[in-house]
Amino acid sequence: MRHSVSTERQGKTASLWNRLAQKGVSIAFLVAAIFWLLEAAIDGFIFREGAFLAQIFPSDLDELRMRLSLAVLTIAFGAYVQAVFRHRASQAQVAEIEAHFGEVLQISANAIIMADAAYKIILFNPGAERVFAYQADEVMGQALTLILPELLSESHAKQLEIFSPENDPSIVDSDRLFDISGIFGRRKNGEEFPAEASVSKLARNGETIFTVIVRNISARVEAEATIRSLAYYDPITRLPNRTYFREHLKTILEESAKDRNFFALLLIDLDRFKEVNDTLGHQRGDILLREVGLRLQGLVDVSDLVARLGGDEFALLLSNANEGDARNVANKITSVLNKPFKLEGFPIPLESSLGIALYPDHGTDAELLLQHADVAMYEAKRKGVDYLVYSSEKDKHTVRRLALMGALRNAIKGDELCLYYQPKIKLGSRAIFDVEALVRWEHPEEGILEPEQFIPPAEHTGLIKPLTEWVLREAVYQCSLWHRQGLKIGIAVNLSARSMHDVHLPDLIIDVLESYAFSPVFLELEVTESAIMADAAHAQIILKKLREIGVSIAIDDFGVGYSSFSYLKNLSVDVIKIDKSFTRNMVVNSNDAAIVRSIIELGHNLGLNVIAEGVENQTTWDALLEIGCDAAQGFFMTPPLSSANCMQWLQEGAPERGWHV
């Protein structure tokens, strides 16, 4: 495990120590006595102001609490050191100080350990007894490495040595506070647990005392591990997901270019799957997807890859496969998928359309191969055949996309775009606090187009910027109208990956807010994990500027992309939204339930609000409420509605079901 040590504070309290020394024991007594009150005050303050503090300190609030407590403890114990180690107190006074200071350590919930210059334990409070399962008398005089084996490892020992008068004369009669992460604590029974420690080193006239506050982070590490496992695997089929597939494709491309190998990429779209889903329900649809995955896996070698890219789309990578090999596998796929699937005893017919792209004939980069396989797949669907190999002569995809983007440019300027709105409701209070704005294109020839049909090409043609501006202005305008009618709710707008690289986005947000005299506290911007991680450093700059404006930031579809605690704790965000693929089956699938519970716990530990997407029934609502989820969104409440219908629902439909603005 990687170790990291960060210096938190330099010795800036010398004058304070001198003042305490001049006051002698009385100040030591006073500081020790009020420490308990300060620690209680810290707890109360963080409890009351958690949401506010999360904006200022986006890291773990537990970490903030520990640092505040240690700061107070450092001052208190510093006074104790002045009085006792310099022998400015009588024996009776020393006993009195120890009594009061000991009471503080007894009450503190933290694991607090003190050690001398030789790293031998001289104090072990009840909090430490609980964490390490030792009694205090069992560890007195023992080395700190008994309970923190890695504390004196090479990397950490160097840090401890650096903070010594021998190496830095300026720190005589001063203190140092630094954090150590990536270590393990060891209990009496030998069991190890992940831990973080804050170490305070006090130096007084050659005397040295270490104060160590240790935190068991097992729950956080377990939650992170659970969520990280989701980054590369589809929760429904347990197949590799789109992220895994793309990374694997990139690796194969690099290897094939180096070794001059060839391979085939196959894209599969399940025809009429939406009809099955709508007729039989999502739970049965998920069973069908799992069965499809199993059948596909049975057709390929261990060196090949089967992945679910999302929805009803699967992909295969066939290593060392030429066109003949790819056609052979395509025929097998068609054969096994044409055999009816049995769901609860009923045969379910399922057909598929398949497109094939070959490396290097049809492309030498991932995007081009995927695009050409996609073109072949849709051409097969259009012609009503089982599969087609990509042919550049028949590729009309570029022409269609250009025509679509040209029409979109006019649609943005005209009145073909519209917004639908889906409410978000607090599970505890049943209060409707926000609606998500979802763009639709009322195409004059192709009918209603969903965002996924025109936003991806818009991102590649530069139209995403005017499209984003249109959505922002329309959403804020509509919400401002609701405010005037007495409906004080917020509005959430989705940002694309391209928006995360637009340095002018914060200026646009400010302009939109000022145009409608709209308070930023009512605007939430949603962005996906993948959009952030495309350039995490740059995205963090944009997100920070947006939060400085006063808007809130939500991570959309959490758990299906690059889920990682390490990036999440450092991002300027307020909300995480659990992807519907986990929520939908949580009441019947223990794995999904565990994932949802872990995401909620992780979010709350970071001071974030957690919203569950895809809530489709009362049972799921109740389950989310029971495990402490903050809010929900989904068809159980209402599908996305037009502005007029949303207004009517807010005023009439919602109150009938016990929800309120």
N, C-alpha and C positions, 0 to 999 in steps of 0.2 A: 504494500500500500504506500502511496506517495505521502511523504511527510511534508508539512508546511509549517513554518513558524513566522509569525508576523509581530513586529514590535508595535505595541499599542500606545505606549506613553513614554516619554523621556522624563528624566528627573527634574521636574519643575516645582517640586514641593519643599525644597530645602528651607525656604523662609518659613513655611508653615511648621516644619519640624522644629525649627529654632523657637518659634513662638510657643509651641506646645511644651518644649523643654523648659522654657522660662516659667511656664505655669505649673510644671511639675505634675504631681499625681492627680491633682484636682481635675485637670483637663483630661487626663487618661481615664479617670473615673467617669467623667461626663460623657466622653465620646463612646466609651464602652457601654454606658447605660442607654444612650440614645440609639446605638446601632440597631438594636432589636426593633425600635420604632421606625427607623429609616428603612429597614428591610421590609417591614410590613407595608410601609408607605409605597415602596417600589412595587410590590405585588399589586397593591390597589390601583396605583397609577397605570400600570401596564394593562391591568384588567379593564379599567374604564376607558383608556385612551388607545386601545389596541389598534383600531382602524387608522387613527391619526398617526400613531407611531410607525405603522407599517409603511406609510407613505414616506416618512423621513428615513426610517431604517428598514429597507426592503429585505434585509436578512432576517434570520430567525429571531423572534422576540424573546425566546428563552435565552438566546445568546446575549441579547441586550440586557436582560434582567441579571444574568450572571456577572456581566461586566460592571453594572452599576453596584451590585452587592459587593463585588470584590474591591471596587474603588473605596466604598465606605469601610470595608473591613481593613483595607490597607492603612487608611488614616487611623482607625481605632488601634490597630496593633502597633502602628508606628509610635503612637503615644505610649503604649505599654512598654515598647522596647526602650524608649527614652527614659522612662521612670525606673524600670527594673534593671536593664542591662548597664545603665550608667550608675546604678546604686544610689539614686537620688530619693529613694523611698525607704521607709522603715519596713521591717519584716511584717508588721501588722498592716501597713498600707499596701504592701505587695499582695498579701493574702486577700485584702479587700478588693483590689483590682482584679485579681485572678477569679474571684468569686463572681463579680459582675461580668467580666469578659467571658468566663466559662458559661454563664447563663446564655449569653448570645450564641455561643457555639452549640450549646445543647438544643436550643430552639431552632436554629437554622436548618432548613430542609436540604441545603447543599452538602455535598461531601467535601469537607474542609480538612486538609491535612497540613501540618506544619513540620518542617524538618530543619536540622541544623546545617552548618557549612559542609559537613561530611555526608549530607543527604540521609541522615538517620532521623526516623520519625520521632517527634517529640509531642505531637498532639494529633488526636484522631477522634473526630466528633461523631455523634450518633448518626448523622447523615452518611458519613463514610462507613460506619458499621453496616448500615443498610445496603449500601452500594457494593461493598467488597465482602460482606458476610464474615468479617473478622470482628472479634471484640477488641477494644482499644488496648487492653493489657497484653494481647497476643502480638501486637505489632510495635509496641514501644521499643525504641532502640534498633529496630530493624531498618534495613535500607529501603528507600522508596521503591526500588526495583522489585521488591516483593509484590507490590500491588500494581506497579506501573513498569513492567519489564523493559519497555522501550524508552523510558524517559531519559536514561543515560546512554542511549545509543549514540553512535558517532555524531550524527547530525544534530541531535538535541543537546548532547553534552557540550558541543562547541558553543551553542547558543547560551547555555548556562555559564560557561567560562567567560564569554564575552562580557557578560554583565557582572564583572567583578572588579574591585578596586585595583587589583594588580594589573589588569589590562586597561583600565580606564579610570585614572585618578579622579576624574570629575564626578564620579558617582559615589564617592565617600559621603556618608550622611545623606543619602538620597535613596530613591527606590526605582525599580524597573518593573513593568508589567508587560507580559507578552503571552501570546496564545500558542498552544501546540495542538495540532489536529493530526488525524491519521495515526493514532496510537491505540493500543489495546489496554484495558484494565484486566486484572486477573483476580478472581474471587478465591476464597479459601479452598474451595473444592477443585481448583485448577481451571475452572471454566473461564474463558476469556470473552470479553465483550468490547465492541468498538467504543471509543471514548474521545472526548475533547477535554483539554485542561487549560486553565488560565493560571499562570505562575507569577507570583509577586516575589521579587527578591529585595530584601531590605538589608542595607549595609550601614552599620553604625560603629565607628571606631574599631574596625577590625572584626566586629561581631557580624555574623550573617544569619539571616533567617529566611527560609523559603516558605511561602504560603501557597498551597496548591488547591484550587477548586476544580473538582472533576465532575464531568457530566456524562452519564451513560446515554449514548445516542443509538442504542440498538433498534428502537422502534423506527427512528428516522432512516437508518441504513436499510432495514428490512423493507420499508415502504419504497425507498429509492430503487432497491433491487427488483422489487415486484414491477414497478412502473418501467424500469429500464428494459425488462424482458419484453415489454410490449412494443418497444421501438422497432423491432424487426420481424414481428410475427403477427399475423392476422388473428384476432381473438376468436373468430367464429370457426374457421377451418383449421387453425394452428399451422397453416402454411406460411412460408415467408411472405412478407407484405411488400408493398411498392418500394419502400425505402431499401429493404434488403435486396430486392430484385435489381434496383438501379445500381447499387453499390457492387453487386455481383457482376452485373453486365459491364460495368466500368473495369472491373478486374479482368474479366475475360477478354475485353477489347485490348487491354494492355498486354496480356499474355499472348494473344493471337497475333498482334502486330509484331511482337518480338520473335515468336516461334513460327510465324507464317502459317498458323492454323486457320481453320474455318469453322463456322458454327451457324446454327439456324435459330431464329427467334420466331416463336409462334404466339399470336394473340388470339384468344378465344372469347367470344361474346355469347352468352346464353340467350337464345331467342325466347321471347314470351315469359321470361322469368318474372318480370314486373307483374304480369297477369297472375302468376302463381302466388306471388307475395300478397297482392291485393285481395285475392280470393280466399286463400287459406291462412293468411296472417304471417307476420314476420318470423314467428318462432318456427313454423313449419318450413318457411323459406330458408331459414338458417340450417335446418336439418338437411335440406336439399343441397345447399352449398357445401356442407361438410361431405356429403356423399359424392358430389362431383369431384371434390378435391381428392378423396380416396381413390376414385376410379382413375383419375389422371396420374396419380402417383404410381399406380400399378402398371403404367405403360412405359415408364422411362427407366434408364439406368441410374445407378447411384451417383454418377458423375454429372447427371443432368439436373435441372432445377425446375420445380413447379411452384408457382406463386399465385396468390390472389391479389390483384392490383386494386380491388375495390368494387363494390356493387356486384354486377354479374360478369365481371371481366377477370379472366385468368391469363397467365402467360407461362410459356415454357422456353427454356434455353437448352438446346441440344448441342452438346460439345462434339466437335469433330464430325459434324453432320453436313452432308451436301444436299442438293435439292431432292435427290431420290430418297435419302434418309428422312428428310422433312416430310415429303409426301406420304411416305410409309406410315410415319407416326400420325400424321393428320388423318389418314384413313382409319387408323385404329381408334383415334379420339372420336371421330364421327360415329364409329360402330358402337363404342361403349356408351356414349352419351345418348344415342338413339334408343337404347334399351330403356323401357319405362322404369322410373324410380317408384318405389313403394313407400307411401307415407300413410301410416296408420291403416295399412291393408289396401289402400287405393293406389292403382297404377297412375303415375304422373308422367305423361310424355314430355320430353324436353329436346329441343333442337338447338343447334349451335352454328355459328358462323366463325370461320377461322381464316386468319391472314398470316402469310409466311414472308419473312424477309431474311435474306442470306448475307452473311459476312464473308468476304468483303464486297460481293457483287452489288448489293443494294445499299451500301453505306459503311463508313468506317468510324462513325461516332454514334453514341447512344441515341441522341435525339433523332437523327436521321433514320436509324434502323427502326425505332419505335414508330415514327411517323409513317414509314413505308409499310410496316406490318399493319398499322391501323388503316391505311388506305386500302390495302388488299382485303382486310377483314370487312370493311364497309362495302367494298365492291362485291364481295361474295354475298353479303346480305342483300344488296340491291338486286343481284342477279338470281338470288334464290338457290345458290349452289353451296355445297358444304365448305369448300375452302378455295382459296386462290393464292398463287405465288405473286408477289409484287411484280408489276410490269410498268416501267417508266412511260411506255407509249400510251398506256391507258390511264395514267395518273391525272385526273382532273381535280385533285384535291386542292392544289394551289389556286387554280382558277376559281373554285367555289369559295375558298377562304377569302380571296381578294374581293369577290363579289359581296360576301357576307360583311367584311370589314368596311367596304364602301357604303353598304346599307346602314351599318351601325353608326358611321359618322353622321349620316343624315338623321338617324333615329335619335341621336343625342341632341341634335339641334332642333328636331321636331317634337312630336308628342307620342312617339311609339313606346318609350320607356315608361315604366310605372313601378311603384314600390308596393310590396305587400308587407304586412307587419305581424309578427308573432310575439305574444306577451311572454314575460318571465315573471314567475310568481314565487314569493318567499314561502317556503314550506311551513314554517312555524306560524307566522302571523296571517298567512294567506293573502298578503298584500301584493298587488300588481305594481311593481316598481319600475318596469322597463319594458320596451318592446324592441325587437330586432327588425331592422329594415332589410328587406330582401328584394333585389332588383329582378324585374322580368322584362322581356322584350316582346311586345305585341307585334310580331312581324306580319306584314300584310299578306304574305304568301305562305309562310311556313307555320303560322299560328304562334302560340305562346312558346317562347324559347326560354329554357332555364339558364341560370348563370353559367353552368359548366359548358354550355354550348357556345357561348360567345366571349366569356371573360378570358380563357386561356389564349385564344388568338389575339384578343385585344391587348394582352400584356406584351406580345411579341411585335405588335405593329405600332405601339405608341399611343393607341387609343385609350389605354387604361387610365391615363391621367385625366382627360376630359370626362371620361365615364365616372371616375371616382369623385370628381368635383360635382358632377350632376347629382349623384346619389347623396353626397353630403349636404348639398344645398336643399334638395327636395326633402330629405329626412328631417333636417333641422327646421325647415319652414313648417312642415306638417306638425312636428312636435310643438312648435311655438303656437300654432293654432289651437292645439289641444290645451295648452297652458292657459290661453285666454278664455277657454271654455270651462276652466276649473279643474282640468285633469292634469295634475302635476306628476307626470311620469317622465322617465328618461328615455333616450333613444340610443340604440346601438347600431353602428355601421361597420361593415366588414371592409378591411383593407387588404389589398392584394400584395403579393411578394414584391412587385415593382414599386409599390408605394413606400416600402421600407427602405428604398434607396433614393427616394425623392427628397432632397435637402430642402425643397420649398414646401413640403407638406405641412410643417408647423405654421408657416405663414398663411397657407390656405385655410387651415382650421381657424386661426385667429380671425381672418377676414369673414368667414362664414358665420362665426359666432357674433361678430360685431354687426354684420348685416341684418341679423334678426334679433339683436339685443338678447341673445340666448346665453344663459349661464352655462359655463363649461362643466359644472357639476352634474348636469343632466345629459352629457354626451359621453358615450362609451365607444371606444374603437376596438374592434375585434380583429386579431391577426393570428394566423395559424403558426404552429411550431416550425413547419418547414419554411415558411416565409421568413421567420426570424433567423433560422439557422443557415439560410443561404449565405448570409454575411452577418454573423452574430454581433461582431464588434460595431459595425455600422448601424445595424438595427437598434442596438442598445443606445446609441447616440440619439437616434430619431425618437425612440420611446421616451428617453429622459426629457427631451425637449417638449414632447407632447404632454407629459405629466406636469411639467412646469407651467403649462398653460392652465392646467386644472382639470383636464379630462381624465377619465379612467381608462385603463388598458386591460383587455381580457385576452387570454390565450385560448383560441378556439380549437375544437377537436382534440383536446388534450389526451395524450396517450397513444396516438396512432402515428406519431412522427418521430422526433428526436428526443423523446422524453428523457430528461436527465436532471437530477436534483442540482448538480453542479452549475448548470446554466440557469435553472429556474430561480435559485436563491439570489442570483446577481442581476436579474432582469427587473426593470422598472415596470412591474405589472401589479394589478389589483385583484384580478379574477382569473380563475381557470375554469373552463367549461369541459366537463367530461363528455367524451364522444359518445354518440348514441349507440355505437356498436357494443359498448360495455353495459350501458344502462338498460338497453332493451331486454336483455335476457338475464338480468341479475337475480330475478326472483326464482328462476328455474335452473340457473347455472352457478354453482358454488365458486367456480374460478372467476367469473365475471363479477360476482358479488364481492369477492376478496379484492379484486382490482379496484372496484368503485370505492370500497372502504379505505383502501390504501391511498388512493388519490385524495379523498376527503381529508384523511389524517395529515397527509403531506401538505396540502393546501393550508389547513388550519395551523399547522406548526410554523408555517411561513407567514402567518397573518393575512392570508388571502381568502376571499370569498370563493365558494365552490358552487357552480351551477351545473345541474345534470341536464343534458340534452336528450331528446328522444323518449320522453316519458309518455307512455301510450295507454296506461291503465291505472286504476286506483291502487292496485297491489304494489306497483312500482313506486307510486307516490308515497304510500305508507312506509315502504321499506327504506326509501331515501330519508324520510322524516325521522325514522327510528335511529338511523346511523349518523344523524347530524348534518346532512347536506343542507346547504343554505337555501337554495332555490332550484326551481325546475322549469323546463320549457319542453313543449311537445304537443302532440295531437290529442292527448288526454284532456288538455285544457282547451286548445283550439288549433286548427291548422293556420297557416299564414292567411291573413285577411287583407282585403283592399282597405284603403283609408276610411271609406264610409262605413264598411262593415265592421272594421275594428272599433270605430267610434261607438257604433251601436252595441257591439259586444261588451265594451268597457262599461257602458251605461246600463245595459239590460241583461245580457247573457251571463256575464261574470257574477253579478250580485245574486242571480238565481241559484248559483252553485256555491255560494258562500265566499266568493273572492271579491276583493274590493281594491280600489285605487287608494 
